[in-house]
């Protein structure tokens, strides 16, 4: 699987990231097997959050990963361990009354993630949501303290607008503080009609130009359109959220083209859709929540692909010039 170097991380970042939303202590045997398969196929980027777990808001995913790391001596140095925290109002078992975004809560969230993950340092910690009413300076200051304390190597933000991230970067540069190195919005070959969840961010063309200009790492959640490529059928309207967010004539044409292109390459449409996400002119990690070792292997095959601009343009309907 292809990897790339992101400053200031020591371990190369894999183009496919392991999503862990479904992890739970009761399924630890399965979850360990998924993590083992991911690393065996060259994966390094493991994504979790304090809200993740088959029962959400209890930190179960982080607990499973922590137990896996404890049982695999030397593994910590081979992976890029990323967690997220602070969705306002969520995770009451961890943040009584619900999480808030402020400096005190940042330190508390990182305390909890480090404890559950059984590590003394995260490669990346991200805000899981934003609270635009909070001034940017104290938030960056708090995370700079965590980097200086060596509890984080770097930090970023999930579901922040590019303008808000630019504000954070500008503040850090003006004050000599650590900069945000990554952003995690929704990004997929299937274009979302609207955000899947409230207060989340969908990458648009203006955002893509910003990532291209700035070279900031994009960590794409729902890189396969939350099941659009697996389940979407114009005649099946049973999944209201899938219909609301991803059903469109353009997306069904993108799905058709991914299937045709996959057949040409002896690959499936899921692998082509992931390859599209990671073949941008800026660094991208495509998150994939595989449920079986076979799905891990499939995503790893996608992680070896690099599509040409002409192939990308045909797949996303920018061009009708078939490249094969």
C-alpha positions in Angstrom: 0.0 0.0 0.0 1.4 3.4 -0.9 2.4 5.7 2.0 3.6 9.3 2.3 5.5 11.4 4.8 3.6 14.0 6.8 5.6 16.4 9.0 6.0 16.0 12.0 5.0 12.3 12.1 7.7 9.7 12.3 5.8 6.8 10.7 4.7 7.1 7.0 1.0 7.5 6.5 -0.9 4.9 4.5 -3.3 6.0 1.8 -6.0 3.8 3.3 -7.0 4.3 6.9 -8.6 1.7 9.2 -12.0 2.9 10.4 -13.0 1.5 13.8 -16.5 2.7 14.5 -17.8 -0.9 15.0 -15.3 -2.0 17.6 -16.4 -3.3 21.0 -14.8 -5.4 23.7 -17.3 -8.1 23.0 -16.0 -8.4 19.4 -12.4 -8.0 20.3 -11.3 -11.2 18.6 -12.8 -10.0 15.3 -11.5 -6.5 15.8 -7.9 -7.7 16.6 -8.0 -9.8 13.4 -9.1 -6.8 11.3 -6.3 -4.7 12.8 -3.7 -7.5 12.2 -4.8 -7.8 8.6 -4.6 -4.1 8.1 -1.0 -3.9 9.3 -0.1 -7.0 7.4 -1.3 -5.4 4.2 0.8 -2.3 4.7 -1.7 -0.1 6.5 -0.4 2.3 9.2 -3.2 4.9 9.7 -5.7 3.8 12.4 -8.6 6.1 13.1 -10.7 6.1 16.2 -12.6 8.6 18.5 -13.9 8.8 22.0 -17.5 8.5 20.6 -16.7 5.3 18.6 -17.8 1.8 19.5 -20.7 -0.5 18.6 -22.4 1.2 21.6 -21.4 4.8 21.1 -20.2 7.4 23.6 -18.3 5.1 26.0 -14.9 5.0 24.3 -15.2 1.3 23.5 -13.3 1.5 20.2 -10.3 3.2 21.9 -10.4 0.5 24.6 -10.2 -2.3 22.0 -7.3 -0.7 20.2 -5.5 -0.1 23.5 -5.9 -3.8 24.4 -4.6 -4.7 20.9 -1.6 -2.5 21.3 -0.9 -4.0 24.7 -0.9 -7.5 23.2 1.3 -6.6 20.3 4.7 -5.5 21.6 6.4 -3.1 19.2 3.2 -2.4 17.2 2.8 1.2 18.5 5.8 2.4 16.5 4.5 0.9 13.3 1.2 2.8 13.2 -0.1 6.3 13.0 -2.6 6.4 15.9 -5.3 9.1 15.5 -8.2 9.8 17.8 -10.9 12.5 17.9 -12.9 14.1 20.7 -15.4 16.7 21.7 -18.7 16.6 19.8 -20.6 19.2 21.8 -23.3 17.6 23.9 -22.1 14.0 23.3 -20.2 11.4 25.3 -21.9 12.2 28.7 -20.4 9.0 30.2 -17.0 10.5 29.5 -17.9 14.2 29.8 -20.7 14.6 32.3 -23.4 16.8 30.9 -21.9 16.4 27.4 -18.7 17.5 25.8 -17.7 21.1 25.2 -15.1 22.6 23.0 -12.8 24.7 25.2 -9.2 24.4 26.5 -10.1 22.6 29.7 -12.1 20.0 27.8 -9.3 19.5 25.3 -6.9 18.4 28.0 -9.5 16.2 29.6 -10.4 14.5 26.3 -6.8 13.8 25.5 -6.3 12.4 29.0 -9.2 10.0 28.4 -8.0 8.9 24.9 -4.5 8.2 26.1 -5.7 6.2 29.0 -8.1 4.1 26.9 -5.6 3.6 24.1 -2.9 2.6 26.7 -0.3 4.9 25.1 1.6 8.0 26.3 1.4 9.9 23.0 -1.1 10.2 20.1 0.3 10.8 16.6 -2.7 13.0 15.8 -5.7 14.3 17.9 -8.5 16.0 16.1 -11.5 18.0 17.2 -14.5 15.9 16.1 -16.7 18.9 15.6 -16.4 22.7 15.8 -17.9 25.4 18.0 -17.5 28.5 15.9 -18.4 30.7 18.9 -15.1 29.7 20.6 -12.2 32.0 19.7 -9.5 30.1 17.9 -6.5 31.3 19.9 -7.1 29.5 23.2 -7.9 26.3 21.3 -4.6 26.3 19.4 -2.7 27.4 22.6 -4.1 24.4 24.5 -3.1 22.0 21.7 0.3 23.5 21.4 0.7 22.8 25.1 -0.1 19.1 24.4 2.5 19.0 21.6 5.2 20.6 23.8 4.3 18.1 26.6 4.8 15.3 24.0 1.4 13.9 24.5 0.6 14.7 20.9 2.8 14.8 17.8 0.3 16.8 15.9 -3.4 17.9 15.8 -6.1 18.6 13.3 -9.9 19.0 13.0 -12.7 16.9 11.7 -15.7 18.7 10.3 -14.2 22.2 10.4 -14.6 24.5 7.4 -11.4 25.3 5.5 -11.8 28.9 6.5 -11.8 28.0 10.2 -8.7 25.8 9.7 -7.0 28.6 7.8 -7.7 30.9 10.8 -6.1 28.4 13.1 -3.1 28.1 10.9 -2.7 31.8 10.6 -2.9 32.2 14.4 -0.3 29.5 14.9 2.1 31.1 12.4 1.7 34.6 13.9 2.3 33.3 17.5 4.9 30.6 16.9 2.6 27.8 17.9 2.1 24.3 16.4 -0.1 24.3 13.3 -3.0 22.0 12.4 -1.7 19.4 9.9 -4.9 17.7 8.8 -8.7 18.0 8.2 -11.2 15.2 8.2 -14.4 16.1 6.2 -16.6 13.9 4.0 -15.0 13.2 0.7 -16.1 10.5 -1.8 -16.5 9.9 -5.5 -20.2 9.9 -4.6 -21.0 13.6 -4.0 -23.2 14.3 -1.0 -26.4 16.3 -1.6 -26.2 17.5 2.0 -24.3 16.6 5.2 -25.1 13.2 6.5 -25.1 14.5 10.1 -25.7 18.0 11.4 -22.6 20.1 11.9 -20.5 18.0 9.5 -18.6 19.2 6.5 -18.8 18.0 2.9 -15.8 18.8 0.7 -16.8 21.0 -2.2 -14.8 22.3 -5.2 -13.7 25.4 -3.3 -12.3 23.2 -0.5 -10.5 21.0 -3.0 -8.7 24.1 -4.4 -7.8 25.1 -0.8 -6.3 21.6 -0.1 -4.4 21.7 -3.4 -3.0 25.1 -2.6 -2.0 24.3 1.0 -1.0 20.6 0.9 -2.9 19.9 4.1 -3.7 16.2 4.7 -7.3 15.3 4.0 -8.6 12.3 6.0 -11.8 11.3 4.1 -14.6 9.9 6.2 -17.4 8.0 4.4 -15.0 7.5 1.5 -17.4 4.9 0.0 -20.5 7.1 0.4 -21.8 5.3 3.5 -22.8 2.2 1.5 -23.8 4.0 -1.7 -21.5 1.8 -3.9 -22.6 -1.3 -2.1 -26.3 -0.9 -1.8 -27.7 2.0 -3.8 -30.3 1.1 -6.3 -32.7 3.7 -7.9 -35.6 1.3 -7.3 -34.7 0.8 -3.6 -35.7 3.8 -1.4 -35.7 1.9 1.9 -32.7 3.7 3.4 -34.0 7.2 3.9 -30.6 8.7 4.9 -28.8 7.1 1.9 -31.5 8.4 -0.4 -31.4 11.9 1.1 -27.6 12.3 1.0 -26.4 10.3 -2.0 -29.2 9.5 -4.4 -28.8 11.6 -7.6 -28.6 10.8 -11.3 -25.0 12.0 -11.3 -24.0 9.7 -8.5 -25.6 6.7 -10.2 -23.6 7.6 -13.3 -20.4 7.8 -11.2 -21.2 4.3 -9.8 -21.8 2.9 -13.3 -18.5 4.4 -14.4 -16.6 3.0 -11.4 -18.0 -0.5 -12.1 -17.0 -0.2 -15.8 -13.5 1.0 -15.0 -13.1 -1.7 -12.3 -14.0 -4.4 -14.9 -11.3 -3.0 -17.2 -8.7 -3.2 -14.4 -9.9 -6.5 -13.0 -10.9 -4.7 -9.8 -14.3 -4.1 -8.1 -16.1 -0.7 -8.0 -15.2 -0.2 -4.3 -11.5 -0.4 -5.1 -11.9 2.1 -7.9 -14.0 4.5 -5.7 -11.3 4.4 -3.0 -8.6 4.8 -5.6 -10.3 8.0 -6.8 -10.3 9.5 -3.3 -6.6 8.9 -2.7 -5.5 10.0 -6.2 -5.9 13.7 -5.7 -3.2 16.3 -6.1 -2.9 16.7 -2.4 -2.4 14.0 0.3 -5.5 12.0 1.2 -6.2 9.1 3.6 -9.4 7.3 2.7 -11.0 5.8 5.8 -12.6 2.4 5.3 -14.5 0.6 8.1 -13.8 -3.0 6.9 -15.8 -5.7 8.6 -13.8 -8.7 7.4 -10.1 -9.5 6.6 -11.2 -9.9 3.0 -12.5 -6.3 2.9 -9.2 -5.2 4.4 -7.4 -6.9 1.6 -9.6 -5.3 -1.0 -9.0 -1.8 0.4 -5.3 -2.5 0.4 -5.4 -3.3 -3.3 -7.0 0.1 -3.8 -4.3 1.7 -1.7 -1.8 0.7 -4.4 -3.6 2.5 -7.2 -2.8 6.0 -8.6 -5.3 7.2 -11.1 -4.4 9.8 -13.7 -6.1 13.2 -13.9 -8.0 12.0 -17.0 -9.2 8.9 -15.2 -10.3 11.0 -12.2 -12.1 13.5 -14.4 -14.0 10.7 -16.2 -15.0 9.0 -13.0 -16.4 12.2 -11.3 -18.1 13.4 -14.5 -15.8 16.4 -15.1 -15.1 14.9 -18.5 -16.9 12.4 -20.8 -13.7 11.4 -22.5 -13.4 7.7 -21.6 -9.8 7.0 -20.7 -9.7 3.3 -21.6 
